[in-house]
Each structure stands twice: as structure tokens, then as C-alpha cells.
Amino acid sequence: MVFQAKDIMDSNLLTVDEGTDALSCARQMVAARKGYAVMTRAGTAGVVGIATEWDFLEKIVARGLDASKVRMKEIASPELRSCAPDTPTDEIATTMADLGLRRMLVRSGDQVVGLITSRNLLAIFRQYIDRLSAEIAGFQAQARPLG
């Protein structure tokens, strides 16, 4: 069975407006147990950026800034990599590894329908490896000579 983006994506995205202060956003991230926030812009359709926990560390904490005075548009990355819902997971894993990404948006046309994290990929590949290991063990048990 080949898994696709739609099989492993998280469709419950945390979104915030670009004008949201970083402290409020961080609190929402903690409450939602998400390591990211997808940024939107009032009056426009779609996603305009993403901020991760690394953005908070690098652009606020390490600089000693007051998170309540920093707006999300100041720290979010506008570069958004995405894939289609029917993209095979091996292709997603290759792209994420090659580009050093920990998250990738899933888009259906212009609409963002989900997000894949490196944890999503690890979980699905672990299930695959466990299933493959069980099958190999079954073949080994069948190949043993009867005593």
C-alpha cells in the first residue's frame, strides 16, 4: 500500500493573522500542541507564511525581544513548500530531506488542506517497517525445517 499526503497530513491547522503578536501566537501554539502557526492576511484568501518554534527562538528569544511587541509578519517565513494531496510519501520524504524541511503544506489547487510534519512521516514509516518486519518474521518461521 502506498501512502499519500492526504493519508498522513494534519488537516487541523493552527492559523493566525499576520498582525497577531508573537506572545499570543506562542500561547496558541502551546494550547494546540503545535510547533508552528500558519500565517494569514486579513482581506486575502490563503496562507502567506509560516512561523515555527525555531523562528521564535532565533528571531525573538535569542535577540532578547519582547514577544508581545513582535508581530507574526516580522518572524514568519513567506517561503512555503507544498505538495498535492495525492503526492506519495516517499516523494515527500525525499523533498523534505533534500531541502531540510520539517513541515510541508498540502494544497488542493490554491487551498491549503493540511500540513505534513517530519513526525507524520516518521510515524507512517514506523508502521510500515513494523509491518514489513512482521512479514519477514512470518516467512522465516515458515522456512524453518520441521524437527
C-alpha positions, 0 to 999 in steps of 0.5 A: 500500500502506498501512502499519500499526503492526504493519508498522513497530513494534519488537516487541523491547522493552527492559523493566525493573522499576520498582525497577531503578536508573537506572545499570543501566537506562542500561547496558541501554539502551546494550547494546540500542541503545535510547533508552528502557526500558519500565517494569514492576511486579513482581506486575502484568501490563503496562507502567506507564511509560516512561523515555527518554534525555531523562528521564535527562538532565533528571531525573538528569544535569542535577540532578547525581544519582547514577544508581545511587541513582535508581530507574526509578519516580522518572524514568519517565513513567506517561503512555503513548500507544498505538495498535492494531496495525492503526492506519495510519501516517499516523494515527500520524504525525499523533498523534505530531506533534500531541502531540510524541511520539517513541515510541508503544506498540502494544497488542493489547487490554491487551498491549503488542506493540511500540513505534513510534519517530519513526525507524520512521516516518521510515524507512517514509516514506523508502521510500515517497517513494523509491518514489513518486519512482521512479514519477514518474521512470518516467512522465516518461521515458515522456512524453518525445517520441521524437527 
